[in-house]
Amino acid sequence: MKGRLAPHPGLAGGPVYLDYNATTPVDPRVAEAMLPYLTDFFGNPSSSHSYGAEPRAALERARRNVAALIGARPHEVVFTASGSEADLLAVRGAVVASGRPRSHVITQVTEHPAVLETCRSLERLHGARVTVLPVDGNGLVDPAALGAALTEETVLVSVMAANNETGALQPIADLADLAHRYGALFHCDAAQAVGKIAVDVQALGVDLLTVVGHKMYAPKGAAALYVRDGVKLEPVVYGGGQERGLRAGTENVALAVALGTAAQIAADELADGAAARIAALRDDLHERLAAGLPGRVHLNGPQKRRLPNTLNVSIDSALGHELLAAAPQIAASTGSACHSGTHTPSPVLTAMGLEAARALGALRLSLGRWSTPADIETAATALIKAAAAR
């Protein structure tokens, strides 16, 4: 990154934050950019008078910024209120728009619940047939398994770009190519990937792709769906025709501006090598834990094919939630944030074949824009001390 970021006000004086995969702090530059659209520029972007002009222009600037980050064209970006809504629009939208009475949908077992539960609803409400592919010990889908599952009835394949717990990066381009050979659409939930690594919808060959603001330093409630030209979807909200008629309702201009600004900053930082900086901190944390707890630290997920910010490890003879309770100096997760309140083995880790004891000993340590070498030293020292007592 160019220069050094000032400390984030929301992190000052608190525990070391290692839960960036759950949510990111809002970048102060993002907050500053969106503020005028909560105060001065309050007009409806659909209004033809002067009060609508600047909100309308801001909305389109934001759309261009999001499109530029993922290699899309601006009119292919549809703003939504969350990643879950974007997933719903993509998955349900594609199946219902197909008009097939017995649609076939394929996903995979470690997919985000937003996709898995939408698929189950399609089975229940629309008579769809759903195939859930397994993953290997690294959490990756075998393209051969997808090839074997595809049929002429397959309408959609939905596979995430990066897993939120292990950071495992799926072979999206290969999977999308297979889906297209059978005439199926391909949707990718890229919530965890966009902004952390380069994501290009053209290179990946996807038809639909989910972008989530609060995973890339924008506020919660800001998200988008890339919809390739020519792809037909059933709307998720009916009404006045906003967002290409796919998501009616007056647009939240401030949140769209926030997402667009976050996208622009992410593009700049990726170009400046931010991913390599964060990966180096992640690897330093892993090395410190392994050195301090010899033979007890085990990496969950792939060594190489993963997000640069994500470290998922299990520590022998320790439970993840007990370690975090004993190390209040850090804020992290034992699995996906959606399940952090329960102490059952992570479905992601068990799907990868991990034994219950190892899965229960897991920690998800995810770094981000404000992570520093001092944070890594503090976190490693606290976790080693907590684990050594067990």
Residue, then its C-alpha position, 0 to 999 in steps of 0.5 A: m500500500k502507498g503510505r501508512l494507514a492511520p489507525h482505525p478509530g473503531l479498533a483503537g484500544g480494543p482487542v486485536y481484530l482477527d475476524y475480518n472474514a466476519t465483517t470489516p471495519v468501515d474505511p473512514r474514506v468510505a464513510e466520508a464519501m457516503l455522508p453527503y448522500l445522507t445529508d445534502f444530496f437526498g433526492n430520489p435518483s429517479s427524479s427528473h428535477s435538479y434534486g435527483a441529478e447528483p444522486r443519479a450521477a453518484l449511483e452510476r459512478a458507484r456502478r462503474n467502480v464496482a464494475a471496474l473492480i470485477g471486469a464487468r460493464p456498469h449496466e451488468v451491476v445490480f445493487t442489492a441490500s446484502g449478499s444473501e439477497a444477491d445470492l437469492l436473486a441469482v439462484r432463485g432468479a435463474v431457476v424460476a426464469s428458466g420456466r422448467p418444471r423440473s429444474h436441476v441445480i448443482t452446488q457444493v457442500t461447504e457453500h454459504p447458507a444463503v445459497l444452500e438454503t435457497c436451493r432447499s427452498l427451490e426443492r420445496l417450493h418449485g420442485a427443483r432437483v438439487t445436487v450437492l457436490p462433496v469436497d476433498g480434504n482441502g475443501l475443494v470441488d473436483p471438476a470431475a465430480l461436477g462433470a459427472a453431475l451435469t445433465e441437460e436439465t441442469v439450469l444453474v451451478s453455484v459454487m463460491a469463489a473462496n470459503n469464509e472459514t478456510g479461505a480455500l479458492q475453488p477452481i471457478a474457471d474450470l467449473a464454469d467452463l464445464a457448466h457452459r458445456y451443458g448450457a447451464l448458467f454459473h453463479c459464484d458467490a465471491a463475497q470473501a474474494v472480491g477486494k482480497i484477490a483479483v476477481d475478473v468475471q470475464a477470466l472466470g467465465v461466470d454468468l452471475l457473481t455476488v459482491v458484498g460490501h461489508k467484507m471489503y470495508a463498506p457498511k453492512g447493507a451494501a452489495a451487488l450482483y453481476v448479471r451478464d448481458g443476456v442472462k434472464l432472472e426472475p426479479v427478487v423484488y417487484g415494483g418500479g423497475q429499478e436495477r434493470g427491473l430485477r430489484a425494485g425500490t428506490e436505491n439506497v444511494a449512500l450505500a451504493v456510493a459506499l460500495g463504489t468507493a470501497a471498490q475503488i480503494a480495493a482496486d488501488e490497494l490490490a495494484d499496490g500489493a496489499a495482498a502480499r503484505i497481508a499474506a506475509l502477516r498471516d504466514d508470520l502468525h502461523e509460524r509463530l503459533a507452530a514454533g510456540l506449540p510444537g507439533r500441536v498446530h494443524l492447518n485446515g484447508p489448502q496451503k497455497r490455494r487460499l485467500p491471503n488473509t485467512l488462517n484456519v488452524s486446529i490446536d491439539s488438546a484445546l477447544g477453539h472457543e475456550l482458547l478465545a475465551a482465555a485470550p481476550q486480547i484478540a477477537a477472532s472466530t472458531g468458524s463461520a460467524c453465523h455459527s460462532g455462538t454454538h460449540t458444535p463442529s464446523p460443517v465446513l470442516t466436517a465436510m472436509g473429513l476432519e474428526a470432531a475433536r480437530a474441528l472443535g479445536a479450530l480457530r479462524l484467524s482472518l487479517g485485514r487492512w489494519s492488521t500490523p506486525a504488532d498485532i500478530e505478535t500480540a495474538a500469537t503470544a496470547l494464543i500460545k499462552a492460552a493453549a499451553a495451559r491446556 
